[in-house]
Amino acid sequence: MSADNGQMRKILWIAIVLNLLFVGVETGMGLWKNSLSLLSDAGHNLSDVFSLLLVVVGLHLVRVHSNEHYTYGYKKSTILISLANAILLLVAVGVIIAESVHKLREPAVIDGVAVSWTAGVGILINGVTTLLLMRGQKGDLNIRGAFLHMAADTLVSIGVVISGLVIHYTGWFIIDPIISIVIALVILVSTWELLRDSMRLALDGVPEGIEVDEVMELMCSVDHVKDVHHMHIWAMSTTENALTTHVVVDDEHAASSVRKTLKEVLKTKGITHATIEIENGDGCCDTAC
């Protein structure tokens, strides 16, 4: 296990404990004060706890060594977990909207001050969790998913605080389900990118941030390379990208050095696992590069 992997697992467990405690507090207050916005936020926070647990499982599976049945190990499971997280959030959105529509028809009396204080604690917990995940989210789709959830939750908690204050000073109880619908829309927006990226990687699409034309141009800039074709780029996990391709060279004696150079330049594009088949094109008039 790498140091970064181990450190991130510790951060995730801290985040899980903090958010699980807050879910209990928020659920209790939501039931006591009859606040749908608190209950919907608690439900979303609970889904985030499951999401964080799935990320921990993914970090564990990515360490499992390859075997005769799974020659890449279980690295691909991190992509499936990321997709599962996105689907879980979409389900949460559906539940929140359904409950909100019901409350719009029959608004309930709510203690606005209690709602605001409870959501204020959520701002603190979600904000701390977001900061803890900030560094790890840059290079891992799974961690980025958890980071986006926590960042959205922080904004959602701010919205709940505002709704509680509005209820306290104006008595507009209908603001509670309205805020819940806003919460659902915020979750939906933050989930879309995660769902899109997860689906792309699950279907072996080219990972976000990698352009095939740019990769081909970079490879063609290497000495002795005359053509690059049959290129495939996909994600082995949420942190590792792979490539296979055929490369035509004008000097078969330079094949070994060309292959080594190509693998080094591909790493600058985030492609760490490259399989390159060298073909001899000495005397070929093809100038595809």
C-alpha positions in Angstrom: 0.0 0.0 0.0 1.4 3.4 -1.0 1.8 6.2 1.6 -0.8 8.3 -0.3 -3.2 5.4 -0.4 -2.9 4.7 3.3 -3.2 8.4 4.2 -6.3 8.7 2.1 -7.9 5.7 3.7 -7.4 7.3 7.1 -8.9 10.5 5.9 -11.9 8.7 4.5 -12.5 6.8 7.8 -12.4 10.1 9.7 -14.9 11.6 7.2 -17.2 8.5 7.6 -17.3 8.7 11.4 -17.9 12.5 11.4 -20.7 12.2 8.8 -22.3 9.2 10.4 -22.5 11.0 13.7 -24.0 14.1 12.0 -26.6 11.9 10.2 -27.8 10.6 13.6 -28.1 14.2 15.0 -29.7 15.5 11.9 -32.2 12.7 11.6 -33.2 13.0 15.3 -33.7 16.8 15.0 -35.6 16.4 11.7 -38.0 14.0 13.3 -38.4 16.0 16.5 -38.9 19.3 14.7 -40.8 17.8 11.7 -38.4 19.3 9.1 -38.2 17.7 5.7 -35.2 19.8 4.7 -33.3 18.3 7.7 -34.5 14.8 6.9 -33.7 15.1 3.2 -30.3 16.4 4.0 -29.7 13.6 6.5 -30.7 11.1 3.8 -28.3 12.6 1.4 -25.6 12.6 4.1 -26.3 8.9 4.7 -25.9 8.2 1.0 -22.5 10.0 1.2 -21.5 7.8 4.1 -22.2 4.8 1.8 -20.3 6.5 -1.0 -17.3 7.1 1.3 -17.4 3.4 2.3 -17.4 2.3 -1.3 -14.4 4.5 -2.0 -12.6 2.8 0.9 -13.5 -0.6 -0.6 -12.2 0.6 -4.0 -8.8 1.7 -2.4 -8.6 -1.8 -0.9 -9.4 -3.6 -4.1 -7.0 -1.7 -6.2 -4.2 -3.1 -4.1 -5.2 -6.7 -4.8 -2.6 -8.4 -7.0 -3.4 -9.8 -10.4 -4.1 -13.5 -10.8 -4.7 -16.1 -13.6 -8.4 -15.1 -13.7 -8.0 -11.3 -13.3 -4.7 -10.4 -15.0 -5.2 -6.6 -14.2 -6.3 -7.4 -10.6 -9.4 -5.6 -9.4 -8.4 -2.1 -10.5 -11.5 -1.7 -12.7 -13.7 -2.1 -9.6 -12.9 1.6 -8.7 -14.7 2.7 -11.9 -17.7 0.5 -11.1 -17.8 2.0 -7.6 -17.7 5.5 -9.0 -20.7 4.6 -11.2 -22.5 3.1 -8.3 -22.0 6.3 -6.3 -23.5 8.3 -9.1 -26.5 6.0 -9.3 -27.0 6.1 -5.5 -27.1 9.9 -5.6 -29.7 9.9 -8.4 -31.9 7.6 -6.3 -31.6 10.0 -3.4 -32.6 12.9 -5.6 -35.8 11.0 -6.6 -36.8 10.3 -3.0 -36.1 13.9 -1.9 -38.2 15.4 -4.8 -41.1 13.0 -4.1 -41.2 13.9 -0.4 -40.9 17.6 -1.2 -43.9 17.5 -3.6 -45.9 15.9 -0.8 -44.9 18.6 1.7 -45.7 21.4 -0.8 -49.3 20.3 -0.7 -49.3 20.0 3.1 -46.7 22.3 4.7 -45.8 21.4 8.3 -45.0 23.6 11.2 -41.2 23.8 11.8 -38.9 25.2 14.5 -36.7 27.4 12.3 -34.1 28.2 14.9 -33.5 24.4 15.6 -33.2 23.7 11.9 -30.7 26.5 11.4 -28.5 25.4 14.4 -28.5 21.8 13.2 -27.6 22.7 9.7 -24.9 25.0 11.0 -23.2 22.0 12.5 -23.5 20.3 9.1 -21.6 23.3 7.5 -18.7 22.6 9.9 -18.6 18.9 9.4 -19.1 18.9 5.7 -16.6 21.8 5.3 -13.9 19.9 7.3 -14.5 16.7 5.2 -14.3 18.7 2.0 -10.9 20.2 3.0 -9.6 16.7 4.0 -10.5 15.3 0.5 -9.3 18.4 -1.5 -5.8 17.2 -2.2 -6.7 13.6 -3.2 -9.5 14.5 -5.6 -7.2 15.9 -8.3 -6.0 12.5 -9.6 -8.7 10.0 -8.7 -12.3 10.0 -10.0 -13.5 8.1 -6.9 -12.0 10.7 -4.5 -13.3 13.5 -6.7 -16.8 12.0 -6.4 -16.6 12.0 -2.7 -15.1 15.5 -2.7 -18.0 16.8 -4.9 -20.5 15.2 -2.6 -19.1 16.9 0.5 -18.7 20.3 -1.3 -22.4 20.1 -2.4 -23.4 19.1 1.1 -21.7 22.2 2.5 -23.7 24.4 0.2 -26.9 22.4 1.0 -26.3 23.0 4.7 -26.0 26.7 4.1 -29.3 26.6 2.2 -31.0 24.8 5.2 -29.7 27.4 7.6 -31.2 30.1 5.4 -34.5 28.3 5.2 -34.6 27.9 9.0 -34.0 31.7 9.5 -36.7 32.5 6.9 -39.2 30.3 8.7 -38.3 31.8 12.1 -38.7 35.4 11.0 -41.5 35.1 8.5 -43.4 31.9 9.3 -43.3 30.7 5.7 -43.2 27.0 6.4 -43.5 26.2 2.7 -39.9 27.3 2.3 -38.8 23.9 3.8 -39.9 21.7 0.9 -38.8 24.4 -1.6 -35.3 24.2 -0.1 -35.5 20.4 -0.3 -36.1 20.7 -4.0 -33.2 23.1 -4.4 -31.1 20.6 -2.5 -32.1 17.8 -4.9 -31.2 20.0 -7.9 -27.8 20.8 -6.4 -27.2 17.1 -5.9 -28.3 16.4 -9.5 -25.9 19.0 -11.0 -23.0 17.8 -8.9 -23.7 14.2 -9.8 -24.0 14.7 -13.6 -20.2 15.0 -14.3 -19.5 12.0 -12.0 -22.1 9.9 -13.8 -20.8 11.0 -17.3 -17.2 10.3 -16.5 -17.9 7.0 -14.8 -20.0 5.8 -17.7 -17.2 6.7 -20.1 -14.6 4.8 -18.2 -16.9 1.8 -17.6 -17.3 1.6 -21.4 -13.5 1.9 -21.9 -13.8 5.4 -23.4 -10.9 7.7 -23.5 -10.4 9.2 -20.0 -11.2 12.9 -19.3 -8.2 15.1 -20.0 -6.6 12.9 -22.7 -7.0 13.9 -26.4 -6.2 11.1 -28.9 -5.0 13.6 -31.5 -2.6 15.2 -29.0 -1.2 11.8 -27.9 -0.7 10.8 -31.5 1.0 14.1 -32.3 3.3 13.7 -29.3 4.3 10.2 -30.3 4.9 11.3 -33.9 7.4 13.9 -32.6 9.8 11.2 -31.4 12.7 10.5 -33.7 12.4 7.6 -36.2 8.6 7.4 -35.8 6.9 7.5 -39.2 3.3 6.4 -38.4 1.1 5.6 -35.4 -2.1 3.5 -35.9 -4.5 1.1 -34.3 -4.4 3.2 -31.1 -6.6 2.4 -28.1 -6.7 4.4 -24.9 -8.7 3.4 -21.8 -8.7 3.5 -18.0 -7.6 0.5 -16.0 -8.8 2.2 -12.8 -9.8 5.7 -11.7 -6.1 6.5 -11.4 -4.3 4.5 -14.1 -4.6 4.8 -17.9 -3.5 2.3 -20.5 -2.7 2.4 -24.3 -2.0 -0.1 -27.0 -0.8 1.0 -30.5 1.2 0.1 -33.5 4.2 2.3 -34.4 6.0 2.4 -37.7 9.7 3.3 -37.5 12.2 4.1 -40.3 15.1 2.2 -38.6 14.5 -1.2 -37.1 17.7 -0.9 -35.1 16.2 2.0 -33.2 13.1 0.0 -32.2 14.1 -0.5 -28.6 15.1 3.1 -27.9 12.0 4.4 -29.6 9.7 2.2 -27.5 11.4 3.3 -24.3 11.2 7.0 -25.3 7.5 6.7 -26.3 6.6 5.2 -22.9 8.3 8.1 -21.2 6.5 10.7 -23.2 3.2 9.0 -22.7 3.6 9.3 -19.0 3.5 13.0 -19.4 -0.1 12.5 -20.7 -1.1 10.4 -17.7 -0.7 7.1 -19.6 1.3 4.8 -17.3 0.7 1.4 -18.9 1.6 1.3 -22.6 1.9 -1.6 -25.0 3.6 -0.7 -28.2 4.1 -2.9 -31.2 6.9 -1.7 -33.5 6.7 -2.2 -37.2 9.5 -1.7 -39.7 8.7 1.0 -42.3 12.2 1.5 -43.8 11.7 2.9 -47.3 8.0 3.4 -46.8 6.6 6.5 -48.5 3.8 6.8 -45.9 4.2 10.1 -44.0 1.1 9.9 -41.8 2.9 11.5 -38.9 
